[in-house]
Amino acid sequence: MTAIVYPSFWRGKRVLITGHTGLPGSWTALRLHRMGAEISGFALPPADQPGLYALARIGDLVKGVAGDLRDAEAVRRAVVASKPQIVLHMAGLRRAETARRAPLEAFAVNATGTAHVLGALREAHWLEAALIVTTGPFYGEGAPGRAFLEADPPGADDPLQASLSAADLFTTAMARTFFTPARVAIGRARLGSLIDGGEFAEGRLVADICRAAAAGKPVLLRQPHALRTWRHVLDGVGFCLAYAQALAQGRNPPAALNLGAASDDMVSVAEFTLALQKALGARPDWRPADGHSPHASRAPALDGARARAALGFRDRLVGHAAVKAIADWRLALARGEDMRAFSLRSIADHERP
């Protein structure tokens, strides 16, 4: 079973989502809307076009404020205007390639930006809980023979990991110094990578597969033999809402939790690609991209035992179910369906026992 997220808890709750224009943030806004929450958002304009944010008309459901995490005063104004009872901090720079090109920007967005959010929340006497969400790499390059545990030290093998590690350490310090004495619960959610049909950015695997399928061409893969744990965004959103709910209800969950698989099962990029092409009704076909890696690298996995024990959390969309959900969303888009209505039905199906 999945962790139980109670609509009665969220109904009428004032929730601020940073990064509501991104993929996890947009799905979170849809699920909160379905439960009757009062949603505010703070984010840059969406990077993906058309993207889930536009296709599902998320802007009509959220009192959104355009702003940059690096602007402390803009963050403060958004917090004061929304008076959130719960904050889901999902905004950030998550792509390793971008962080390598602009390491100072990555640190400013992820570390300093998180500090700006927490600084603004110090004055929010109405706040019940905040969840700081990491959706990219966090721990480092690998723990031999096992998945990462919450107690493992953060990594700093590249600029992205260093920026996320700094944000996490600062969150821990702020929670212990200011928020815990004030009886405000602060949690740190570590999600790893999430996949979904609403992904459109260049260089993202699902988006590249879907574009190639629509064009009737083989997809080019840079790391076809790399092994990954594929997690659907709706499982990530459910985890975050269950965690934030437990924090706000005073159930004292652990201060940090991994969204990890029940096992260490991984599937190669090539296998995932062929499965999604088949689900889309396209001819299964891929080619190695220029400069591709011939080696079967293994991405670090996250151990989810602590989250399962603390929240009763279980993934719903695993393996073929995740692939089918992605394909169903893209095929609905191709048919010209109302993507907000379709996405809300997808959420309802995900919530069903």
N, C-alpha and C positions, 0 to 999 in steps of 0.2 A: 504494500500500500504506500501511497505517497504521504508526505506530511500533510496534516489537515490545515488548510487555510480557511478561516471562518469568515464568510461574507458579513455576518452580523458584527464582527469586530471592526471590519474596515468601513462599514457603511457610515457615511458622514465624517469619516476621519480625514483630517487635513494632512495631506502627504505632499512633500516636495521631492521631485525626482531631478537630480542633476544628470544631464545627458539624455533627456527625454526624446531628443531627435534621433538618437542612435537606435540600433536594432534591439538590444535588451531593454533599453528605456522605453521604446515605443510599445513593445509587447507588455511591459509592466504597466504602462498607462492604460492599455486596453483592458487588462485584467482588473485593474483597480476601478476603472469605469464600470465594468460589468458588476462589480460588488458595491457600487454606489459611493465610492470615496470622492472627496473634494481634492482634485489634483492640480498642483502647480508644477512648473518646470523651469529649469535654468539650463541653457545650452547654447552652443553655436548653431547656426543654420545647418541643416542636414548635409552631410558630405556626399551621400549617395543620391543619385537622381535616376529614376523616380524615387525609389526607396520606400520602405514600409511606412515611414512617417507621412509621406505625401499620399501614397496609395490608399491607406486606411484613414486618412484625414484626421490624424492624431491631434493636429493643432486645434481642431474644433472641440476637443475633449479636455484640453489642458490649458490652464491660465499660464501660458508660456511667456518667459522673458528671455530675449536674446542677450547673451552675455558670455564673457570669457572668464574661466576660472582664475586666470592670472591677474584679474582686476578685483582686488580685495573689496573695494567699495561697492562694486556691482554685485558681488556675492552677498555682501551684508544687506544691501537694499532688497534683494530677492528674498532673503530669509525674513526680513522685517515685514515685507508686503504679504507673504504667504502664511506667516505664523504657523509653521508646520508642527504637528504633533509627532510625526515620523518623517525622517529624511532617509532617502535611498540615494546614496552618492555613487552614481554609475558613470559619471563623465570621466574622460581621461584619454590619453594617447596610448594606444594598445599595440601598435604594429612595430615589430623590432626593426624592420627596414627603415621606417620613418625616424625612429629614435637614433639609429646609427647616422642618418643624414643630418639630424638636428638634435644632438644630445642635450643641449641646454634647454631647448624647447620642451623636450620630454620631461626633464626634471622640473621645469617651471610649471608645466601642466599637471603632472602626476603628484609630485611632492609638495611644491608650493601651493598648487591649487587645492589640494586636500587640506593643507594647513589653513588656507583662507576659509574653507567651508567650516572647519572645526572652530576657528576663531570667531566666526559669525554666530555659530550655535552656542557659544559660551554665554551670550546675552539673551538667548531664547528661553525664557523662563517657562514657556508653555510646552517645551520639548519633552517627549516621553522616551524616544529612542532614535538612534541613528545607526544605519548600516553602511559601512564603507566597503564597496564592492570592487574586487580586483578580477577582471575578466581576461587578463593576459598572463604571461609568464611571471612567476614570483620566486620560486625556490632556487633556481639554478639549473645546471645541466644534467643532473641525475644523481640518484641515490642508489648505489649498486645493490641489485637483488631485491629491491622493494619499492613501493610507492611512497611518496612524500607524506609525512605526518605533520600535523599542525605545529608540533614542537621543533621541527627541523628549522635550521636557520635560513633566513632569506638569502637569495643569491644576488650576486653583483657581477655576473660574467659579461654583461653588456649594458649599455646605457638604459635600456628599457627596464631590465631587472633591477638595476640600481635605483632608478626613480621610483619604482613600485615598492621596493624595500624601504626606502626612505619614508615614503608615505605611511607605510605600515608601522614603522617604528615611532613616527611622530604621533600617529593615532593612539598607540599604546600609551605613550607618555601623557598625552592630553587626557585620555580617559582616566588614568590613575590619579593625575594631579587635580583635574577640575570636575570631570563629569561623574565619576563614581562617588565622590563626596557629596555631590548634588543629587545623587540618586537618579541619574540619567544613564540609561544603558547604551553602551556603544559596542557594536560588533564588527568583526572583519570577516567578510565572505570571500573565499578564494575559489573561483569558478573554473579556471582554465579556459579553453577555447569553446565557443558555442557556434552551432551551425543552424541555418534556417533558409527557407526559400526566399525570404525578404532581403537577402544579401545581394547587392548589386555592384559593389566596388570592384574596380579593376584589380586583378591579382589575388582576389579571394577565390578559393577553390570552388565553392558552390556556385558563385556567380559565373565563373569561367566555364564550368560544366554546362550550366543552363544556357549561356550564350552560344556555346559551340553546338549544343543539341538543337537549338532553334535554327541555327544556320546550316545544320546538316553536315557539320565538320567534326573531325576528331579534336579532342581537347589536348592541349600541350601541358605536360606535367613536368615540373622541375624536380620533384622528389617522389617519383612513383612508388618506390619501395619503402618509403618512410612509414613507420607504424604509429597510429594515432588512436586515441579514445574519442569517439565521435559522440558529442552530447548536444541534444536539441535545445534550442533557446527556451522553449516552454518549461523544460525541467529546470533550467537555470533560474527562470523567473519564479517558479513555484518554490524553489529552495530559498531564494531571497525573501519572499513574502512570509514563508513559514518562520524563517529565522528572525526577521524584523518583528513579527507578531509575538514570538516567544520573548524577545527582549522587552517589548513594550508592556507585555502582561506580567512582567516581573518573575518569569519562570527561571531566570538565572542560567541561560544556556552558556556554553563556553564562549570566551571572548573572541575566539577565532575558530572558523570551521571550514573544512574543504568540501567542495562538491566533488566527490570522487566516485568512481565506479565500484560496484559490489565485488568485482573481480578485476584482474589485470588483463582482461581480454582486449586486444587491439586488432585493428584492421588496417591494412596498407592503404595508402592513398589511391593506388591503382584499383584495388578491389572495391573501395568505396565509389570511385568514379564509375566503374562498370555497373555497379548496382543502381546508382542514381540515373545513369543513362537509360538503363532498361526500364526503370520506373517511369521515366519521362516518355517512354515510347520511342526513344532514339536508338540508332544503331550503336551498340557498345564499341567504342573505339577511342584509343588515346595514342599519343606519340610523345616521345621524350623531347622536352624543350631544349634549346641550346643551353649548354652549361649545366645540364641536369646531373643530379647525383645518382650514381649507380648503386650506392650502398643502402642497406636497409636500416637506417637510423631509427631509434626508438625514442619517442617523446616521453619526457618524465610524466608519470601518472600521479594522481592525487589519491590518497587513501581516504575513503569516505566513511569509515567505520564510526568515527566520532559523531558525524552528522546524523547517521542512521540511528545511533543510540540516543542522541540528544533531542532530535526532532521527529524520529520515526520516518525519516525521508527515504523515499525510493524513487529512482528514475522511472518514468512511464514510457518514454519514447526512446527505446534502445534498439540497436541493430536495424533490422528491416523496418521497424515501426518509425524510426527517425527518418530513414530514407523515404518511406511512403509519405510522411507528413510534409517533407520538403517538396516532393514531386506533386502532391495534391495541391499545394499552395500555388506553385508555378503554373500548373495546368489550369487552375481556376482563373489566374490572371490572364492566361492566354485566351480563355473563353470569354473574357470581358466581364467577369462577375464583379459585384461590389466587394472590394477586398476588405473593407471594414467588417461587413456582415460575415464574410467567409472566415475572417480571422477570429471573430467572436465565436463562431461555431466551432472553430478549431480549439479555442480555449475551453468551451463547454465540453467538448469530447475529451479533452485532457483532464478535466476536473472529474469526469464521471468515474465512479468506483469500478 
